[in-house]
Amino acid sequence: MNVRPPPDAAQEWDAIVVGAGPAGAALARRLRPRHRVLLLDRAPARAAAAPRIGESLPGAARVLLQRLGIHDGFLAQGHAQRGAAVSQWEQDTPAWFDGVRDPHGPGWHLDRARFDAFLREAAVAAGAVLAGDVRQSTVAHDGGRWRVDVERPGPDGAAPSLHTHRAPILVDASGRSMSVARQLGLARHGQDRLVCLYAHLPADAGDQDQLTRICADTNGWWYSVRVPSGQRVLAFHLDSDDPDLKTLRDPARLLARAQRHALLAGIRPATTDFAVHAQPAGGGGLDPSAIAALPAGFFAVGDAMLAFDPVASQGMFNALATAESAARAIAATLGGSADARARYLDEMRAVQARYRRHLDATYAAVQHHAHEPFWRRRGADAAAPVLSPSTPA
Ligand SMILES: Cc1cc2nc3c(=O)[nH]c(=O)nc-3n(C[C@H](O)[C@H](O)[C@H](O)COP(=O)(O)OP(=O)(O)OC[C@H]3O[C@@H](n4cnc5c(N)ncnc54)[C@H](O)[C@@H]3O)c2cc1C
């Protein structure tokens, strides 16, 4: 029989942040040292860094890293400077974009696992308390405060331990799973069926290409870039109901399909002994009005607030930017302001509207495949139910 010990006495915080990804970690750092912050994550606090997709950070993030006080430490981590990009998107003729022309600078190709760990360490260094290995957390609002009951495994196979935490502020920073918002009855809106099939191809000393290569296909789109480890990311984005989702899980087939495009034909790893992963990648977000209807003190940041389609390459910038805006609103709320959350949500409405306009224009630009289902769903048929509220990724 699995006898659970009773929970220990509730611990009091100013803010409980669920999710220690880039958004949650950046927010926790910003709230310190003035506020007591608990940062919860389901991953072990000292987990080995797992390879992750999503490595392109725009130069505009520099100022956010500076305001977090971690810019110099970030530069010392050895991420690669972003080179130029070449795409076959609007038409078959390749178009070039040189990041040097970006007024914010070219940006970086990150070692993503290292970047995420760096942000978490920065939050802890600022005094946030990080509790990893969270198996389950239950949230409720009672007595005018948020309450989170957390279950974590006991040491060496002992029974799990239960802890109760309370705070006036509760933040969902759990990424696309938006697990706290879902517990509170909110749903994700505007998410489509996009799935990313991706592989980290083995490092190849002969491959020194620094270009980001982007390519529209009949039933989706590709990108490929070398990351600081020397490995090459190869990613194909398609719809979840496309039969290719199954067949292209085979490394040799994925590679062969990529090589049909002139821009990707030169990608020739020495072996096809690599894993192909699938990850939900559709954009979508929480409805700010639904958040406004929840009790005071609930916030969402990063992908939990608005997940960007990967074609935008803006997810991490958004994670850092929403952390900054939410930190300002949370500090004001803790200081007694009654309308700080409403102002934050207005800002999020504006971000969502701008993002939607850019996304529609980006997909509508692919005229040569416009009649194919993948592109029709994002162009002429975009108002059809495919982009209606759906279950979260
Ligand atoms: C295919 C693909 C490609 C992408 N490419 C790019 C790119 O090139 N550039 C870019 O900027 N962005 C890119 N992104 C998006 C980027 O990765 C995300 O926007 C970014 O990770 C968001 O950060 P976050 O902190 O909000 O969420 P996450 O990074 O998802 O972090 C969420 C954290 O919450 C934790 N968590 C989840 N549920 C719970 C729970 N119930 N309890 C406790 N902890 C929990 C997780 O363990 C995780 O640590 C891409 C995304 C995809 C899918």
The ligand as an ORCA input file, in Angstrom:
! r2SCAN-3c Opt
* xyz 0 1
  C       9.813     23.042    -33.924
  C      10.064     24.297    -33.157
  C      11.076     25.161    -33.551
  C      11.294     26.335    -32.852
  N      12.286     27.177    -33.280
  C      12.479     28.337    -32.626
  C      13.497     29.237    -33.034
  O      14.252     28.971    -33.973
  N      13.636     30.402    -32.351
  C      12.826     30.709    -31.300
  O      12.987     31.780    -30.722
  N      11.893     29.872    -30.861
  C      11.697     28.694    -31.500
  N      10.743     27.828    -31.055
  C       9.925     28.204    -29.881
  C      10.695     28.185    -28.567
  O      11.335     26.935    -28.360
  C       9.680     28.456    -27.451
  O       8.983     29.626    -27.775
  C      10.333     28.657    -26.080
  O      10.916     27.444    -25.634
  C       9.268     29.106    -25.086
  O       9.789     29.141    -23.787
  P       8.823     28.862    -22.545
  O       9.664     29.053    -21.346
  O       7.580     29.626    -22.688
  O       8.373     27.331    -22.692
  P       9.266     26.014    -22.631
  O      10.616     26.272    -23.188
  O       8.433     24.955    -23.279
  O       9.418     25.703    -21.076
  C       8.346     25.210    -20.316
  C       8.892     24.600    -19.043
  O       7.775     24.203    -18.252
  C       8.008     22.908    -17.721
  N       6.696     22.308    -17.476
  C       5.747     21.964    -18.376
  N       4.661     21.484    -17.747
  C       4.924     21.538    -16.425
  C       4.186     21.188    -15.266
  N       2.948     20.686    -15.338
  N       4.751     21.366    -14.046
  C       6.003     21.868    -13.960
  N       6.761     22.217    -15.014
  C       6.212     22.058    -16.235
  C       8.832     22.202    -18.795
  O       9.591     21.127    -18.233
  C       9.732     23.352    -19.276
  O      10.912     23.441    -18.523
  C      10.497     26.655    -31.729
  C       9.497     25.771    -31.307
  C       9.272     24.600    -32.023
  C       8.173     23.668    -31.573
*
